[in-house]
Amino acid sequence: MAILTTETHPDHDVIGRRFRAFGGEYICDSYDTDCGFWMTPANPDQPYPFDVSNTPRKDERRNVSERAIGRTYHRVWNGA
C-alpha cells in the first residue's frame, strides 16, 4: 500500500488538481494505490446543489476510482 500526496508527487496529473463533479468542485488531495483517489470539496461550506435540505459538504471527502477521472470527475483548467 502506497499513499501518494502533493508533497511526494508535486507534478502528478491528478493529485493536487481541481475537478468538477455533481455540481461542485473537488481537490484531489491524495492517491491510495489500494483504493483510488481521495477528493475533498474545494468549497466545503457550499450546499449540495441537488439537495433540498441544503446540507453543507463539510465532511464529504470521497474515494474515487481511477476510472472516474475524466469521466465523472472532470479537470478544471484555469487557462494554463
ROKOLBA-296906 format. One record per residue: x, y, z of N, C-alpha, C in turn; residue number from 1. Coordinates in nm, 3 decimals, always signed. Example, Ala and Ser with C-alpha at 12.3 -4.5 7.8 and 13.67 -1.06 7.14 Angstrom:
<sites>
((+1.319 -0.569 +0.780) (+1.230 -0.450 +0.780) (+1.320 -0.330 +0.780) 1) ((+1.285 -0.225 +0.708) (+1.367 -0.106 +0.714) (+1.290 +0.003 +0.787) 2) 
</sites>
This chain:
<sites>
((+0.085 -0.118 +0.000) (+0.000 +0.000 +0.000) (+0.089 +0.124 +0.000) 1) ((+0.066 +0.210 -0.096) (+0.140 +0.336 -0.104) (+0.040 +0.451 -0.110) 2) ((+0.072 +0.560 -0.043) (-0.010 +0.680 -0.047) (+0.072 +0.789 -0.116) 3) ((+0.020 +0.841 -0.226) (+0.086 +0.948 -0.298) (+0.017 +1.079 -0.262) 4) ((+0.094 +1.183 -0.233) (+0.039 +1.314 -0.198) (+0.104 +1.422 -0.283) 5) ((+0.061 +1.545 -0.263) (+0.121 +1.657 -0.337) (+0.266 +1.678 -0.296) 6) ((+0.301 +1.639 -0.175) (+0.440 +1.653 -0.130) (+0.531 +1.550 -0.198) 7) ((+0.480 +1.429 -0.214) (+0.563 +1.323 -0.273) (+0.561 +1.326 -0.426) 8) ((+0.453 +1.377 -0.485) (+0.438 +1.380 -0.631) (+0.378 +1.516 -0.674) 9) ((+0.456 +1.624 -0.668) (+0.402 +1.758 -0.697) (+0.360 +1.779 -0.843) 10) ((+0.410 +1.700 -0.937) (+0.377 +1.717 -1.078) (+0.279 +1.613 -1.130) 11) ((+0.208 +1.546 -1.041) (+0.113 +1.442 -1.081) (-0.003 +1.503 -1.159) 12) ((-0.058 +1.429 -1.254) (-0.168 +1.478 -1.337) (-0.301 +1.492 -1.262) 13) ((-0.317 +1.421 -1.151) (-0.444 +1.423 -1.079) (-0.427 +1.481 -0.937) 14) ((-0.328 +1.437 -0.865) (-0.311 +1.479 -0.725) (-0.281 +1.628 -0.718) 15) ((-0.357 +1.699 -0.634) (-0.340 +1.842 -0.617) (-0.417 +1.926 -0.718) 16) ((-0.490 +1.862 -0.806) (-0.565 +1.933 -0.911) (-0.712 +1.947 -0.873) 17) ((-0.780 +2.043 -0.938) (-0.924 +2.067 -0.915) (-1.006 +1.989 -1.018) 18) ((-1.119 +1.937 -0.970) (-1.212 +1.863 -1.055) (-1.354 +1.908 -1.027) 19) ((-1.439 +1.895 -1.127) (-1.581 +1.928 -1.113) (-1.662 +1.800 -1.129) 20) ((-1.756 +1.780 -1.034) (-1.847 +1.665 -1.040) (-1.967 +1.692 -0.951) 21) ((-2.080 +1.642 -0.988) (-2.202 +1.652 -0.907) (-2.235 +1.796 -0.867) 22) ((-2.208 +1.891 -0.956) (-2.242 +2.030 -0.930) (-2.147 +2.103 -0.837) 23) ((-2.034 +2.045 -0.804) (-1.938 +2.111 -0.716) (-1.796 +2.088 -0.762) 24) ((-1.703 +2.153 -0.692) (-1.561 +2.136 -0.724) (-1.492 +2.061 -0.611) 25) ((-1.397 +1.978 -0.650) (-1.321 +1.896 -0.557) (-1.173 +1.911 -0.585) 26) ((-1.092 +1.890 -0.483) (-0.947 +1.888 -0.498) (-0.900 +1.747 -0.464) 27) ((-0.821 +1.689 -0.551) (-0.765 +1.557 -0.523) (-0.648 +1.577 -0.428) 28) ((-0.662 +1.529 -0.305) (-0.556 +1.550 -0.206) (-0.457 +1.436 -0.196) 29) ((-0.497 +1.316 -0.241) (-0.403 +1.204 -0.235) (-0.453 +1.087 -0.318) 30) ((-0.365 +0.989 -0.333) (-0.397 +0.867 -0.406) (-0.349 +0.748 -0.326) 31) ((-0.439 +0.659 -0.297) (-0.407 +0.535 -0.226) (-0.406 +0.425 -0.332) 32) ((-0.293 +0.360 -0.351) (-0.282 +0.261 -0.458) (-0.375 +0.142 -0.438) 33) ((-0.425 +0.123 -0.317) (-0.518 +0.012 -0.291) (-0.664 +0.047 -0.319) 34) ((-0.699 +0.176 -0.311) (-0.841 +0.207 -0.325) (-0.875 +0.328 -0.410) 35) ((-0.780 +0.403 -0.463) (-0.812 +0.511 -0.554) (-0.776 +0.650 -0.504) 36) ((-0.834 +0.751 -0.570) (-0.807 +0.891 -0.538) (-0.900 +0.941 -0.428) 37) ((-0.850 +1.033 -0.346) (-0.930 +1.096 -0.242) (-0.960 +1.239 -0.282) 38) ((-1.089 +1.272 -0.289) (-1.134 +1.405 -0.330) (-1.196 +1.476 -0.210) 39) ((-1.154 +1.601 -0.190) (-1.205 +1.685 -0.083) (-1.278 +1.804 -0.146) 40) ((-1.394 +1.843 -0.093) (-1.465 +1.958 -0.151) (-1.379 +2.084 -0.150) 41) ((-1.376 +2.155 -0.262) (-1.300 +2.280 -0.271) (-1.371 +2.391 -0.195) 42) ((-1.503 +2.386 -0.189) (-1.583 +2.485 -0.116) (-1.669 +2.411 -0.014) 43) ((-1.614 +2.376 +0.102) (-1.687 +2.291 +0.196) (-1.814 +2.352 +0.254) 44) ((-1.828 +2.485 +0.251) (-1.949 +2.547 +0.306) (-2.062 +2.558 +0.204) 45) ((-2.032 +2.526 +0.078) (-2.133 +2.532 -0.026) (-2.228 +2.414 -0.012) 46) ((-2.359 +2.438 -0.012) (-2.453 +2.325 -0.001) (-2.456 +2.242 -0.128) 47) ((-2.506 +2.120 -0.114) (-2.525 +2.035 -0.231) (-2.621 +2.104 -0.327) 48) ((-2.591 +2.108 -0.455) (-2.681 +2.179 -0.548) (-2.813 +2.107 -0.572) 49) ((-2.817 +1.975 -0.554) (-2.939 +1.900 -0.582) (-3.010 +1.851 -0.456) 50) ((-2.966 +1.898 -0.339) (-3.023 +1.854 -0.212) (-3.116 +1.962 -0.159) 51) ((-3.243 +1.928 -0.140) (-3.341 +2.026 -0.093) (-3.316 +2.069 +0.051) 52) ((-3.241 +1.991 +0.128) (-3.215 +2.028 +0.268) (-3.098 +2.125 +0.280) 53) ((-3.027 +2.153 +0.168) (-2.911 +2.243 +0.166) (-2.805 +2.204 +0.268) 54) ((-2.773 +2.075 +0.274) (-2.672 +2.024 +0.364) (-2.533 +2.067 +0.319) 55) ((-2.452 +2.129 +0.408) (-2.315 +2.165 +0.368) (-2.230 +2.041 +0.343) 56) ((-2.123 +2.056 +0.266) (-2.037 +1.944 +0.226) (-1.918 +1.925 +0.319) 57) ((-1.918 +1.976 +0.438) (-1.801 +1.979 +0.525) (-1.726 +1.847 +0.536) 58) ((-1.794 +1.737 +0.557) (-1.727 +1.608 +0.579) (-1.742 +1.514 +0.460) 59) ((-1.753 +1.568 +0.342) (-1.780 +1.485 +0.226) (-1.652 +1.452 +0.148) 60) ((-1.555 +1.399 +0.213) (-1.434 +1.354 +0.143) (-1.469 +1.221 +0.077) 61) ((-1.440 +1.210 -0.053) (-1.482 +1.092 -0.129) (-1.363 +1.014 -0.181) 62) ((-1.381 +0.884 -0.186) (-1.284 +0.798 -0.251) (-1.335 +0.772 -0.391) 63) ((-1.248 +0.794 -0.491) (-1.289 +0.790 -0.631) (-1.202 +0.691 -0.707) 64) ((-1.265 +0.610 -0.786) (-1.193 +0.514 -0.869) (-1.108 +0.586 -0.974) 65) ((-1.001 +0.521 -1.014) (-0.916 +0.575 -1.120) (-0.996 +0.595 -1.249) 66) ((-1.095 +0.510 -1.271) (-1.176 +0.519 -1.393) (-1.270 +0.639 -1.394) 67) ((-1.297 +0.699 -1.277) (-1.387 +0.814 -1.270) (-1.320 +0.943 -1.316) 68) ((-1.188 +0.947 -1.316) (-1.115 +1.067 -1.358) (-1.131 +1.083 -1.510) 69) ((-1.184 +1.197 -1.549) (-1.210 +1.223 -1.691) (-1.346 +1.176 -1.737) 70) ((-1.416 +1.101 -1.654) (-1.550 +1.053 -1.690) (-1.655 +1.118 -1.601) 71) ((-1.642 +1.102 -1.471) (-1.733 +1.166 -1.376) (-1.669 +1.291 -1.316) 72) ((-1.542 +1.282 -1.286) (-1.467 +1.396 -1.231) (-1.383 +1.455 -1.344) 73) ((-1.419 +1.578 -1.383) (-1.355 +1.645 -1.495) (-1.262 +1.754 -1.444) 74) ((-1.141 +1.758 -1.496) (-1.040 +1.856 -1.453) (-1.085 +1.997 -1.482) 75) ((-1.064 +2.086 -1.387) (-1.093 +2.229 -1.403) (-0.962 +2.294 -1.446) 76) ((-0.962 +2.350 -1.564) (-0.842 +2.416 -1.619) (-0.857 +2.565 -1.599) 77) ((-0.755 +2.627 -1.543) (-0.757 +2.771 -1.516) (-0.679 +2.849 -1.620) 78) ((-0.701 +2.818 -1.745) (-0.635 +2.890 -1.853) (-0.488 +2.857 -1.870) 79) ((-0.440 +2.755 -1.798) (-0.299 +2.719 -1.808) (-0.281 +2.589 -1.883) 80) 
</sites>
